[in-house]
Amino acid sequence: MNVDRARLSTLSRGVPWVPQPGPQLQAFLCEADQLLYGGAAGGGKTALGIGLAVTRHRRTLFVRREATQLMPVVDEIGALLGGRVGLNGQDRIWRLPHGRQIQFGGVPNAGDEAKFQGNPRDLLVCDEAANLLESQVRFLLGWLRTTDRKQRVRALLCSNPPTSAEGEWLVRWFAPWLDPAFPTPALPGELRWVAMVDGAERWVDGPEPFKHKGETISPISRTFIPSRVADNRFLAGTNYVRQLQALPEPLRSQMLQGDFTAGRSDDEWQVIPSAWVKAAMDRWHTAPAELGPVSSVGVDPSRGGDETTIAARRGWRYDEIATVKPDSSGVVTGGAAALRAMEVAGDEAPIHVDVIGIGASVIDHLDGLVGRRVVGVNNSEGSDGTDMSGKLSFVNRRAETWWRFREALSPDRAPRVALPPDQRLYADLCAPRYRLSGRGLIIEEKAEVKKRLGRSPDRGDAVVLAAIRTVVITDNQTGERSAVRSFGSSR
């Protein structure tokens, strides 16, 4: 604490705000390029963002999901500075003395982040980050820069634990601290480095730049510093702790302890309960790894520059997800996707392909490679199936395939599905919602799920396609293997 006080003495000279000793000071001095701070409620998360903006940075963008949620932030800055001189309420820009500037913004919908395009800033504060979409945060990070060599550049993500699948990206970004399954856990405040390689993040050993396909890639540093209400002296002696203690679980553990592993509450109309997905992922390490050849493959072809996703299962144990990255022109060709699917499927498994869009090209190529083992799945096609009770009908194939996978994950079903631990897959499977109509059960379209996640739920769709149970028979005369029966199939 003596070290903290010495630092505070230095920091407090002539500035309107100083961090509190403990986690807030540690976060204030943290050298990470991207810092996740908080976890629990009342830990001084927003105050840290304000403090950095008014004392250490020239241009700040302060973002929340809804712009109206930023009014308390404006009020707090006004109280700190003794007025609102320099605030332009219409533009939501506050011009402070000494050339500092804070811009406030809300991004309620996917795509709203584009209004901040081309506006450089040296501090990005994502307040209540778990409520933002991953795609929004990545986009905003693209303009985190400065031409002033003396100015520090960083991103501050302030957040409580996510309470829905849409916020699970935060656990993946900070997996060394938040994901219990991460192989090499990190301590709070410890720097770890991550690099974007072939369109996917990869944890690397250190900050040293490295060569990949002729490009020099420089890793960025991340860390997580937890804080709780007990670390906030301004809330000491209030009844806020008592209020948090009175919350029901798992909200109590999330808000009081900052527990990112505590269960989140599912949407009332969520197709697959999150607990079922988690249980299937927990079984993956204990399920037999050698179950013979691949039994079924699901292919979700890419659209608009996304990667093609391929899921394979052996019995009911799924392999790790395979992908095909876009080529130099930004697309995955039908031929490239077909070749990879054939490699994954081996010589016997049926290959289920979403026929919409580029899927038709993938099927055409697979017809020449594996013959009649390819199964085209048209999700918009009508369905004459019912659920296990025989009472619930489905409006289309998409509803049928997803609901049958829900039934396969049910705790009272055998054999037990085992899924690879994968945060993106977890979010994909927990995201879709359903509703009931006079024609039967309807599951929202993929485009609607994409709006909430901020990306395409390809991994979940591929896994559901691979769950389709298709019989493959061999012609005794020709030796050709053919798919002859499946649910949710157009062939």
C-alpha positions, 0 to 999 in steps of 0.5 A: 500500500505504501507503493500505491500511496507514493504513486497516488501522490505523484498522480494527484498533482494538478489533476481533477481525478485520481484512482483509488488504491487497489485494483483501480490504480492497478488498472490505471497504470496497466500497460495492456493494449486491451484491458478488461476491468471489473466483473462485479458491480460497484467496482468503479468501472465507469469511474476508471474510464472517466478518469483516464479520459480527463487525465491521460488521453487526448481523444476518447470514445465512450460507448455503451449499447444505448446512448441514453445510458451515457447520461449518468456518465456525463453527469459524473464528468460534470460533477468532477469538473464543476460544470459542463463548459465545452459540452456540445449536447447535440454532437455528444462531444465534450471539449475539455481544457488542454485539448482533451476531447470525449465523444459519447455514442450508443450502438443499439443495433449491428451496423451503428458502429459505422457512424464512428468510422474514420474518427481516430481516438487514443482511448476507447472505453466500452462500458458494459462491454458484455452488452455490445456485439463482438463485431461492434467492438472489433470495428471500433478498435480499427480507429484506435490510433494517434500520430502523437508518439508520446500519447498512450493508446489503449482500449478499456472494456468495463463489464460485469459477467455476460448474462446472455449468449450474445456476450460470451465473446468476452469470455473468449477474448479473455479466456486465460483469466475467465475460461476454466478450461483454458490450458494455461490460466493467467493471473489478474493483471498478467499480460498475455499476447494475442495475434490475428492469424488467418482471420482467427485469434491465436495466443502467442508467447510474447510481444515479438513480431513474427512473419506469417505468409510474408506479413509481419504480425505484431501481437497485442497485449491483454489482461483482466483486472477484477474489482468488487464493491469492496474495492470502492471506498465511495460505496463503503458504508452504504447499503449497496452490498446488502442489495447485491447480497439479496439478488437471486442466484446466479445474478448474486454471484455475477454482480457481487463476486464478478463470477464469470462462471456463474450460470446465466439466465436463458431467454424464455424462448431459447431453443437449447438451454445453455446448461445442456450445451455446457454439459455436452462440452464438459463430457467431451474430455471424458467421452471416448476419443476413438469411436471409429470413422466419422458418422456424419458431417455438416457443412455451413458454406460461407456467405459474404466473406465468412469462413466455411464451417464443417462439423463432424461427429463419430457416434455422438462425439463431435470432432473439433470444428474445421473451417475453410478460410476465404481466399485472396479475393475474400470468398470460399469457393464451392470447390475448396469447401467441397474438398475440405468436407470430403477430407473430414468425412472420409469414405463412409459418412454422409455430408449434409450441406445447407443448399441456400446460396453458395451451398448449391456450388458445394453440392455440385462439387461434392456430387463429383467427389463422393457421389450420392453421399451428399445430402442437400438441406433446404431449411426453408422447405416444409416439414411433415415431422413432429417432436418426440411426443408426436404432438408438436409439428414444425413449420420448416426444416430449420425448425425440425433440425434444430429442435431434434438437436435440442432433443438429442442434448436433453439430459435424459437422452442416450447416447449422450452428445459430447461437444468440443469446448468452444466459446463461439459454438456455445454462443451459436447454439444458445442464441436461436429463439423459437415461437409457436404458431398455428402451423407449428413451431418456428425458429427465427431465421439465421439473419435474426440470430446474426443481428444479435451475435454480430456475426454468423452462427456458422458453427452452431448451424454446422453442428446441427446439420451433422446431427441429422441421422442419415442412412448410407447403403452400399450398392452390392454391384457398383460399390457406390454408397448412397444416402437414402434416408434422413430427417431435415433433408431435401433429398 
